[in-house]
C-alpha cells in the first residue's frame, strides 16, 4: 500500500511537471508571435491584428487542451505567454506599464477560456464539435472584460479611439472578429494537439531526458529569439 501511494505521488508530480513544461513551450511560442506582430512589425492597433493574435492564441491553447484535457492549461499557457511577452521590458528598458494592457488582455483571455472550458466539460461530451463555440463565447466575455479593465488600467490610444462609441462600438469593431477567428482556429489547434499528444507521450516514455530537455531548450530559444528580434 505504501509503495502504491508513493508511486501515485511520483506520477502526479511527473504529470504536473510535464504540464508545466508543455505550457511553457506553447506560451513561449505565442509570446514570440505576439512580439513579432505587435512590436517588431509595429502592427499593434492595425485592423484585424488583435483578431489574428487572439485566434493564434486560442489555436495554441487548444493544442495544450487536447494534450491534457485540462481546462487549467489555458490559464497556464497565457501566464507563460505574459512572461515571454514581457521580456521586451528589460531588453528595451521601458516601463512595464507600457505593456500593461497586453498583460491584462492575455490574463483575461486565459482566465475566461479556463472558466468556459471548465464549465462546458461538465455538460458537453464532444469538445471537438462544440469547442469552437465555447472558445468564441470565452473570447466575447474576455473582450467585454478587457474593455473595462484596459481603460481602468492603462487607457492607451488604441482603446481610447475605440471607446468613443462605447462598448457596442468596441464589440462591433474588434471583439466580434476576435471571437470569429478564435472559433475558426480552435478546431485546427485541437486536431494538432491530437498528433502532438501521441508524439509527446511516446517521446516522454521512451526518452524522458531528451523530451524534457528539448522542451525547456526550445522554450528558452523562443524567449531568446523574442528579445533579439526586438533589438534588431
C-alpha positions in Angstrom: 0.0 0.0 0.0 2.8 2.4 0.9 4.6 1.7 -2.4 1.4 2.4 -4.3 0.9 5.7 -2.5 4.5 6.7 -3.3 4.1 5.7 -6.9 0.9 7.7 -7.3 2.5 10.7 -5.7 5.5 10.4 -8.1 3.2 10.1 -11.1 1.2 13.2 -10.1 4.4 15.2 -9.7 5.6 14.0 -13.0 2.3 14.9 -14.7 2.3 18.4 -13.2 5.9 18.9 -14.3 5.1 17.7 -17.8 2.1 20.0 -18.0 4.2 23.0 -16.9 6.9 22.2 -19.4 4.4 21.9 -22.3 2.6 25.1 -21.1 6.0 26.9 -21.0 6.8 25.7 -24.5 3.5 26.7 -26.0 3.4 30.0 -24.1 6.9 30.9 -25.4 5.7 30.3 -29.0 2.7 32.5 -28.5 4.7 35.2 -26.8 7.2 35.2 -29.7 4.5 35.8 -32.3 2.9 38.5 -30.1 6.1 40.4 -30.0 6.8 39.9 -33.7 3.5 41.2 -34.9 2.8 43.9 -32.3 6.3 45.2 -31.6 8.8 44.2 -34.3 6.4 44.7 -37.2 4.5 47.6 -35.3 1.2 46.1 -36.3 -0.4 46.6 -32.9 -3.7 48.6 -33.3 -3.9 47.8 -37.0 -7.1 46.3 -38.3 -7.6 42.6 -37.6 -4.2 42.3 -35.9 -5.8 41.7 -32.5 -8.2 39.2 -34.0 -5.3 37.3 -35.7 -3.3 37.3 -32.4 -6.3 36.2 -30.4 -7.1 33.4 -32.8 -3.5 32.3 -32.8 -3.6 32.3 -29.0 -6.7 30.1 -29.0 -5.1 27.9 -31.6 -2.0 27.4 -29.4 -4.0 26.9 -26.2 -6.3 24.4 -27.8 -3.2 22.3 -28.7 -2.4 22.1 -25.0 -6.0 21.5 -24.1 -6.2 18.5 -26.4 -3.0 17.1 -25.0 -4.0 17.2 -21.3 -7.8 17.6 -21.5 -7.4 20.0 -18.5 -9.0 23.4 -18.7 -6.4 24.9 -16.5 -3.9 24.7 -19.3 -5.5 27.8 -20.9 -4.5 29.9 -17.9 -1.1 28.3 -17.6 -0.2 29.0 -21.2 -1.4 32.6 -21.0 0.7 33.2 -17.9 3.8 31.8 -19.6 2.9 33.9 -22.7 2.9 37.0 -20.5 6.4 36.1 -19.2 7.7 35.7 -22.7 5.9 38.9 -23.9 7.4 40.9 -21.1 10.9 40.0 -22.0 11.0 43.2 -24.1 10.7 45.3 -20.9 14.3 44.7 -19.7 15.6 44.4 -23.3 14.2 47.8 -24.3 14.5 49.3 -20.8 10.9 50.5 -21.0 8.4 50.8 -18.1 6.2 47.7 -17.5 3.1 50.0 -17.6 3.8 50.4 -21.3 2.8 46.8 -21.8 0.1 46.7 -19.1 -2.8 46.2 -21.5 -1.1 43.3 -23.2 -0.8 41.6 -19.8 -4.4 42.4 -18.9 -5.6 41.1 -22.2 -3.7 37.8 -22.1 -4.6 37.2 -18.4 -8.3 37.8 -19.1 -8.3 35.6 -22.2 -6.6 32.7 -20.3 -8.9 33.1 -17.3 -12.1 33.3 -19.4 -11.1 30.3 -21.5 -10.3 28.2 -18.4 -13.7 29.0 -16.9 -15.6 28.4 -20.1 -14.0 25.1 -20.9 -14.1 24.0 -17.2 -17.8 24.6 -17.1 -18.5 23.2 -20.6 -16.7 20.0 -19.9 -19.4 19.1 -17.4 -22.2 19.4 -19.9 -20.6 18.9 -23.4 -19.2 15.5 -24.3 -17.9 16.3 -27.8 -15.4 19.0 -27.2 -14.1 18.9 -30.7 -17.5 19.6 -32.1 -18.6 22.4 -29.8 -15.1 23.7 -28.7 -15.1 26.5 -31.4 -18.3 27.9 -30.0 -17.1 27.7 -26.4 -13.8 29.4 -27.4 -15.7 32.1 -29.2 -18.0 32.7 -26.2 -15.0 32.9 -23.9 -13.4 35.5 -26.2 -16.6 37.6 -26.2 -16.6 37.6 -22.4 -12.9 38.4 -22.3 -13.4 41.2 -24.8 -16.0 42.9 -22.6 -13.8 42.4 -19.6 -10.8 43.8 -21.3 -12.7 46.9 -22.5 -13.4 48.0 -18.9 -10.2 46.6 -17.4 -8.0 48.1 -20.1 -9.5 51.6 -19.8 -9.0 51.4 -16.0 -5.5 50.0 -16.1 -3.8 51.8 -19.0 -6.1 53.8 -21.3 -3.8 53.6 -24.4 -4.6 55.4 -27.7 -5.9 52.1 -29.2 -8.6 51.7 -26.5 -9.4 55.4 -26.3 -10.0 55.6 -30.0 -12.4 52.7 -30.0 -14.1 53.7 -26.8 -15.6 56.8 -28.3 -18.7 54.9 -29.4 -18.8 52.9 -26.1 -18.7 49.2 -25.6 -21.0 48.4 -28.5 -18.6 50.1 -30.9 -15.6 48.2 -29.4 -17.5 44.9 -29.7 -18.5 45.6 -33.4 -15.1 46.8 -34.4 -12.9 44.4 -32.6 -14.3 41.7 -30.3 -16.7 40.1 -32.8 -13.7 39.4 -35.0 -11.6 38.1 -32.1 -14.4 35.6 -31.4 -14.7 34.6 -35.1 -11.0 34.0 -35.6 -10.9 32.1 -32.3 -13.9 29.9 -33.2 -12.4 29.0 -36.5 -8.9 28.3 -35.3 -9.9 26.2 -32.2 -10.5 23.0 -34.2 -7.2 23.0 -36.2 -5.3 23.6 -32.9 -7.3 20.8 -31.2 -6.5 18.4 -34.1 -2.8 19.3 -34.0 -2.9 18.6 -30.3 -4.2 15.1 -31.1 -1.0 14.4 -33.0 1.2 16.2 -30.6 -0.2 14.2 -27.7 0.8 10.9 -29.4 4.3 12.2 -30.3 5.0 13.8 -26.9 3.7 10.8 -25.0 5.9 8.4 -26.9 9.0 10.6 -26.5 8.3 11.2 -22.8 8.0 7.4 -22.1 10.9 6.3 -24.3 13.4 9.2 -23.9 12.3 11.3 -20.9 15.6 13.1 -20.5 15.6 14.2 -24.2 11.9 15.1 -24.0 12.2 17.5 -21.1 15.5 18.9 -22.1 14.1 19.5 -25.6 11.0 21.3 -24.3 13.0 23.6 -22.0 15.7 24.3 -24.5 13.1 25.1 -27.2 11.3 27.4 -24.8 14.5 29.2 -23.9 15.3 29.6 -27.6 11.9 31.2 -28.4 12.3 33.6 -25.5 15.8 34.5 -26.5 14.7 35.0 -30.1 11.9 37.2 -28.9 14.4 39.5 -27.2 16.8 39.5 -30.2 14.0 40.4 -32.6 13.1 43.5 -30.6 16.7 44.7 -30.7 17.1 44.3 -34.5 
